[in-house]
Amino acid sequence: MNLGQLLKDSTGLVLPPDAVERAVRERMLRLGLDARQDYAPLPGTPEFDALVDLVIVPESWMFRDPDVFDTALRFVRRRLLSHPGRQLRLLSIPCAGGEEPYSMAMTLASNGIAPAQCRIDAVDLSRASLDRARLGRYTRNAFRSADLAFRDRWFRQDGDDYLIDDALRRYVRFSQGNLLRPATLPDGGARYDLVFCRNLLIYFDDGGRAAAAAVIEALLADDGLLLSGFAEAPAFCRRGFSPQSLRHPYALHKESMATVRRRPRPATPMPPAPAPARQTTAPVSPPAATSLAALLAEARRLADAGRLPDAERACQEILAFQPELAEAWFLLGLTSECAGQPRAAERHWRRCLFLQPEHYEALCSLALLIEQRGDAHDAALLRRRAARVHARRRDPGARR
């Protein structure tokens, strides 16, 4: 068996052959080996771990996607109120160099939530990343936010680097583990209230994604919350999860616990609203922009509450006056999808993307929809478009 296949079997990662070859050459040079056949590390050995460290991409930074941490904080607050006296269990996997779990620790500490109330297990395959995380020393590259007030509060500058405050270390327990081997996870895979699993499934093939989602489902409490990467939320949704709300497609619940109102099936499907007829009498004045915005917000509220016919009527009312409003088409697609009308949902989302090609949520939703019907190629193209849009949101100067 070649090393690329051995690495995939051990880690789940689908690695480009040139990346594996570069890592092998570097390890052979370090060990002073000349013949390729002399290098045959086996899983579970220190040398195999060293090779894994070279092929993993531990790219992360503090408060990557700030909205995710705001969503996590709201969940934790509700959870503490509903489970008084119990320490919540959070999992960050993969945790890279500790940027994600320490960001969550800063979020908790800044809001008066003590380590006794929340514990974070931070798990990664890479020993080198975990060593860096435990050291808590970061370069400027770990701080990419526009607002760096958190760095002044929670880090001490030491030369060109920044050392994390010891108070934050008390929230986090680091360990090496493999998501695809639950026995290697802390506490034998005990359940968690909140799981961060972001930007991992993009490195797996379809079989790896299915296996990873199954493990996450087992790790997550039935009423817990999964925070996924934006571009991989559709892969989770295909395998037993559903979005918490229309506004946060990356925040997922187990499908079995999703509120029933999210997917009701009306007894009689509502006919599509007719196109506005040509006015033969005095025209009706369109509502002001502020009224349309309020109506759109109301349509979202109705959809989140499961009142799909009312939400659909609100969208149709908006589009009758402003048919080029992409957000209304997106929401109309969501109401159709939730009502069990995938063909209508696809039409509405494609119309949304025609009007606004970089509508991130529409790209993700449409990718999931067409992946579910078996069109993996087009779904992958849409996911790549969504990933590029998300990258540009974080870095407006990124190339298109």
Secondary structure in CASP SS format (residue, H / E / C, confidence):
PFRMAT SS
TARGET T0000
AUTHOR 0000-0000-0000
METHOD secondary structure of the structure
MODEL  1
M C 1.00
N C 1.00
L H 1.00
G H 1.00
Q H 1.00
L H 1.00
L H 1.00
K H 1.00
D H 1.00
S H 1.00
T H 1.00
G C 1.00
L C 1.00
V C 1.00
L C 1.00
P C 1.00
P H 1.00
D H 1.00
A H 1.00
V H 1.00
E H 1.00
R H 1.00
A H 1.00
V H 1.00
R H 1.00
E H 1.00
R H 1.00
M H 1.00
L H 1.00
R H 1.00
L H 1.00
G C 1.00
L C 1.00
D C 1.00
A C 1.00
R H 1.00
Q H 1.00
D H 1.00
Y C 1.00
A C 1.00
P C 1.00
L C 1.00
P C 1.00
G C 1.00
T C 1.00
P H 1.00
E H 1.00
F H 1.00
D H 1.00
A H 1.00
L H 1.00
V H 1.00
D H 1.00
L H 1.00
V H 1.00
I C 1.00
V C 1.00
P C 1.00
E C 1.00
S C 1.00
W C 1.00
M C 1.00
F C 1.00
R C 1.00
D C 1.00
P H 1.00
D H 1.00
V H 1.00
F H 1.00
D H 1.00
T H 1.00
A H 1.00
L H 1.00
R H 1.00
F H 1.00
V H 1.00
R H 1.00
R H 1.00
R H 1.00
L H 1.00
L H 1.00
S H 1.00
H C 1.00
P C 1.00
G C 1.00
R C 1.00
Q C 1.00
L E 1.00
R E 1.00
L E 1.00
L E 1.00
S E 1.00
I C 1.00
P C 1.00
C C 1.00
A C 1.00
G C 1.00
G C 1.00
E H 1.00
E H 1.00
P H 1.00
Y H 1.00
S H 1.00
M H 1.00
A H 1.00
M H 1.00
T H 1.00
L H 1.00
A H 1.00
S H 1.00
N C 1.00
G C 1.00
I C 1.00
A C 1.00
P C 1.00
A C 1.00
Q C 1.00
C E 1.00
R E 1.00
I E 1.00
D E 1.00
A E 1.00
V E 1.00
D E 1.00
L C 1.00
S C 1.00
R H 1.00
A H 1.00
S H 1.00
L H 1.00
D H 1.00
R H 1.00
A H 1.00
R H 1.00
L H 1.00
G C 1.00
R E 1.00
Y E 1.00
T C 1.00
R H 1.00
N H 1.00
A H 1.00
F C 1.00
R C 1.00
S C 1.00
A C 1.00
D C 1.00
L C 1.00
A H 1.00
F H 1.00
R H 1.00
D H 1.00
R H 1.00
W H 1.00
F E 1.00
R E 1.00
Q E 1.00
D E 1.00
G C 1.00
D C 1.00
D E 1.00
Y E 1.00
L E 1.00
I E 1.00
D C 1.00
D H 1.00
A H 1.00
L H 1.00
R H 1.00
R C 1.00
Y C 1.00
V E 1.00
R E 1.00
F E 1.00
S E 1.00
Q E 1.00
G C 1.00
N E 1.00
L C 1.00
L C 1.00
R E 1.00
P H 1.00
A H 1.00
T H 1.00
L C 1.00
P H 1.00
D H 1.00
G H 1.00
G C 1.00
A C 1.00
R C 1.00
Y E 1.00
D E 1.00
L E 1.00
V E 1.00
F E 1.00
C E 1.00
R C 1.00
N C 1.00
L C 1.00
L H 1.00
I H 1.00
Y H 1.00
F C 1.00
D C 1.00
D H 1.00
G H 1.00
G H 1.00
R H 1.00
A H 1.00
A H 1.00
A H 1.00
A H 1.00
A H 1.00
V H 1.00
I H 1.00
E H 1.00
A H 1.00
L H 1.00
L E 1.00
A E 1.00
D E 1.00
D E 1.00
G E 1.00
L E 1.00
L E 1.00
L E 1.00
S E 1.00
G C 1.00
F C 1.00
A C 1.00
E C 1.00
A H 1.00
P H 1.00
A H 1.00
F H 1.00
C H 1.00
R C 1.00
R C 1.00
G C 1.00
F E 1.00
S E 1.00
P E 1.00
Q E 1.00
S E 1.00
L C 1.00
R C 1.00
H E 1.00
P E 1.00
Y E 1.00
A E 1.00
L E 1.00
H E 1.00
K E 1.00
E H 1.00
S H 1.00
M H 1.00
A C 1.00
T C 1.00
V H 1.00
R H 1.00
R H 1.00
R C 1.00
P C 1.00
R C 1.00
P C 1.00
A C 1.00
T C 1.00
P C 1.00
M C 1.00
P C 1.00
P C 1.00
A C 1.00
P C 1.00
A C 1.00
P C 1.00
A C 1.00
R C 1.00
Q C 1.00
T C 1.00
T C 1.00
A C 1.00
P C 1.00
V C 1.00
S C 1.00
P C 1.00
P C 1.00
A C 1.00
A H 1.00
T H 1.00
S H 1.00
L H 1.00
A H 1.00
A H 1.00
L H 1.00
L H 1.00
A H 1.00
E H 1.00
A H 1.00
R H 1.00
R H 1.00
L H 1.00
A H 1.00
D H 1.00
A C 1.00
G C 1.00
R C 1.00
L H 1.00
P H 1.00
D H 1.00
A H 1.00
E H 1.00
R H 1.00
A H 1.00
C H 1.00
Q H 1.00
E H 1.00
I H 1.00
L H 1.00
A H 1.00
F H 1.00
Q C 1.00
P C 1.00
E C 1.00
L C 1.00
A H 1.00
E H 1.00
A H 1.00
W H 1.00
F H 1.00
L H 1.00
L H 1.00
G H 1.00
L H 1.00
T H 1.00
S H 1.00
E H 1.00
C H 1.00
A C 1.00
G C 1.00
Q C 1.00
P H 1.00
R H 1.00
A H 1.00
A H 1.00
E H 1.00
R H 1.00
H H 1.00
W H 1.00
R H 1.00
R H 1.00
C H 1.00
L H 1.00
F H 1.00
L H 1.00
Q C 1.00
P C 1.00
E C 1.00
H C 1.00
Y H 1.00
E H 1.00
A H 1.00
L H 1.00
C H 1.00
S H 1.00
L H 1.00
A H 1.00
L H 1.00
L H 1.00
I H 1.00
E H 1.00
Q H 1.00
R C 1.00
G C 1.00
D C 1.00
A H 1.00
H H 1.00
D H 1.00
A H 1.00
A H 1.00
L H 1.00
L H 1.00
R H 1.00
R H 1.00
R H 1.00
A H 1.00
A H 1.00
R H 1.00
V H 1.00
H H 1.00
A H 1.00
R H 1.00
R H 1.00
R H 1.00
D C 1.00
P C 1.00
G C 1.00
A C 1.00
R C 1.00
R C 1.00
END
